[in-house]
Amino acid sequence: MNTDSFALRHIGPREADLKSMLKTVGAETMDQLIFETIPDDIRLEKSLRLDTAMSEQEYLEHITELSTKNQLFKSYIGLGYNQGILPPVIQRNILENPGWYTAYTPYQAEIAQGRLEALLNFQTMVTDLTGMELANASLLDESTAAAEAMALLFAVRERDQKKNGANKFFVSEEILPQTLSLLETRSTPIGIELVVGNHEDFDFSDGFFAIMLQYPGRSGKVHDFTDYVKKANDHQIKVAVAADILSLVMLEAPGTFGADVVVGTTQRFGIPLGYGGPHAAYFATKEAYKRSIPGRIIGVTKDTNGNRALRMALQTREQHIKRDKATSNICTAQVLLAVMAGMYSVYHGPEGLKYIANKVHNTAATLADSLEKLGYYQANETYFDTIAIKTDISKINFRAEAEGINFYYKDEETVSISINETTTINDINKIIGVFAEAASKERFYISELIKGNAIPKRVARKTEFLQNEVFNSYHSETELMRYIKKLERKDLALNHSMISLGSCTMKLNAAAEMLPLSDPMWGNIHPFAPIEQAGGYQFMLKKLEEQLTEITGFAGTSLQPNSGAQGEYAGLMVISAYHKSRGEEHRNICLIPSSAHGTNPASAVMAGMKVVVTKATEEGNIDVEDLRAKAEEHKDNLAALMVTYPSTHGVYESAIKEITSLIHENGGQVYMDGANMNAQVALTNPGAIGADVCHLNLHKTFAIPHGGGGPGVGPICVAEQLVPFLPTNPIIETGGELGITAISAAPWGSALACLISYAYICMLGEDGLKKSTQYAILNANYIKERLNGHFNVLYAGEKGRAAHEMIIDCRPFKENGIEVVDIAKRLMDYGFHAPTVSFPVAGTMMIEPTESESKQELDRFCDAMISIRKEIEKADKEDESNILKNAPHTQAMLTSDTWEFSYTRQQAAFPLEYVSENKFWPSVRRVDDAYGDRNLICTCAPIEEYMEA
Ligand SMILES: *Cc1c(COP(=O)(O)O)cnc(C)c1O
């Protein structure tokens, strides 16, 4: 046996388990199981063209070698990306800690209080710094957050009679170029007209519903918007502000001068540049818009005992659950990065942030002063961190390059220089050297910073921020390390037990895949650095695109989308561009089966399409006759079908090829939602089923950790005819020659996270990938057989097989007074995170074990489920205090002096033997969702409240 093989470490079941597992599922061989599972006409005959698998050691050597092809320049490019310092205590205890990075989205609040608190800190930090009432728990990047702000203000404009029908959105020319590109992408399909110009010339006329400003502007200037926003308000024009989070430490909060939405990135709060991401964007607004906020919001509520507990607020109203009524399709966001940025503020506190912001400002002022002494003209009268030197750039650029320095050259005579947290006096002296030489002047050296005063008095920050206890308590490393640990202990992640979340593919996130993310040779590259400086990245990204293109059976890939839902949107926009190029831009009907994930209809509406829902049969398959009828009815305007494969019901529908061809016959393109790609890799592919485009959730199938709800990477892979339309970037050349405008801020989206999927594919190779898919199917069918007779599995393929996941029906237990959530909560007492609850069918659970779980873990899970099934049997409908209804049971309950329940403490907390060896204690009792939604609190309590207590 080759113990160097990564597949051996990635896949859970041992060779020795295979026989008994196959026996349980009633198959002679793995091949037989696969033949009975995947329809004949879509099984791949040829093997994939992928390089031979590398061992972990070989991969790590390869990636270290490759990293040396990246050149670490000092970047003063700015434009929304500024290097910061990731405190090592956060790097080691969060970024490099599977207790944080392998956690799931905190739907099961009782075993997620740690990351919920960390996210509440993030929201508090954002509301404080922006001066707004509410913030969400992150968005994908600043530019998509800006587009979300535009969409929200458009959606709520009808509340204001005067603005009913207004469809113009004014954008200041000071906006970042990538944000403008995103606004273009997002505005047109939903009927918004963008008008870009100098904000001072804007006339506040009636056709406008809102405006967007950049603070400080792209040039670096700090505009005083106080009167301006007032005037906009007087004209009932809403105001969105994109603001630099660090600048807000010194600049007055946009909320204080009347902004309606404030967005930006928290990247510079310690998150590596990573050649574009992942980073957490923020989105803050007024309480009045709480029902329309995109993404997730964490809120305070209470548990059964009345103790404070956190959970995702307004959860059932999450945007994508509104389906085609949604104004946003955000699902996965950037939780891990939000946790880290929030922790950066916890560590530094208000005084630390003031120190950092002042240092940045003073450094910029010192540089401006020095360059003026050399005779240069600095054009920004006001600024926070960015100065603009007017000179012939051809005298500067090659000298800067020779010194390993990147500036941003806005035009032929403007050198824009953005200072960041890492900039030292040494760095300043280097820059002075470049400019001195260009001016043929004698260079000089500075040895200390002067005090800057380039912030207009009227906008200098007067309001306090981060006064809460949490931002004023953990400023030594020991204290922060323990605080992080305290939160981590409250959370169940993959380092404790299986998280069998159907549709989310919570597989192993191997350490070898993660290690390179900590390497500055990958971390410290600016996304707009000249492409020659990113040789390592360019090689890796191109290779990953090729690998994904091969795996999907398509012709091209774009890595730009930062989540599956963004991929859906990107794919549909590409389809629209294709139709338009053929003079068929009227094609706007999108067929979507009723079982689809809520992001599908939400994305279709954002792409300007009309959703027509098609029926499912009783067996859970697409009703082909209904689909045919609707495709034919709309044949003149059919744009696309969105189909998930295998279906969200966990079945490889055998009619899939018939389905895709009938869409083509009627002039449409087929979009395949690739969330279930883990059931396809190396056995079949989207090309083989006849699709034209798909997204892949690299954070599901390709091993990027879930991070508690992000980061995600959602590339789209497309057939030949769609390649020309792949998305572009306004600064760095990428995408197709007829490419659509940007889908994400960065040219290759979250490039740093792409390393993980690249590692995954390199180390598994074709053989390991195929095996992974086979074992994912085996593991699912093994659970199915073990639960047989205890739970009813709702759907199966023609030969009775599940795909890589299955749905079990929990609705019959209502007879015993038991709901599906009771089972989910009871699983916590057994040390397990619940599977997906009530998707795609209400009252059911969708179980997806993945290939990474061992037979022993699958058995423990099945034992737990069967034991719970027996408890359900015993549950008395009349008795509200049964063991399921009271779940989960906390340590405080167990150790309380009184015990008033009809079952024993042992039954409550240690129901099976394996539990006592590895007990996980939920930190709160069952949370009250409704109470929290009625009393919405989305920030930490102010310090006075702690003092009263
Ligand atoms: C996860 C998922 C999505 C959304 O993907 P994100 O990466 O969370 O945006 C879409 N469709 C299905 C079926 C999914 O499971």
The ligand as a Gaussian input file, in Angstrom:
#p B3LYP/6-31G(d) Opt

LIG

0 1
 C      -25.014000      26.018000      -1.845000
 C      -25.953000      26.053000      -2.970000
 C      -26.121000      27.207000      -3.761000
 C      -25.517000      28.546000      -3.413000
 O      -24.149000      28.560000      -3.365000
 P      -23.358000      29.619000      -2.471000
 O      -21.959000      29.282000      -2.709000
 O      -23.787000      29.425000      -1.057000
 O      -23.717000      30.984000      -2.950000
 C      -26.934000      27.122000      -4.877000
 N      -27.578000      25.978000      -5.182000
 C      -27.476000      24.867000      -4.417000
 C      -28.227000      23.633000      -4.801000
 C      -26.679000      24.879000      -3.282000
 O      -26.586000      23.799000      -2.507000

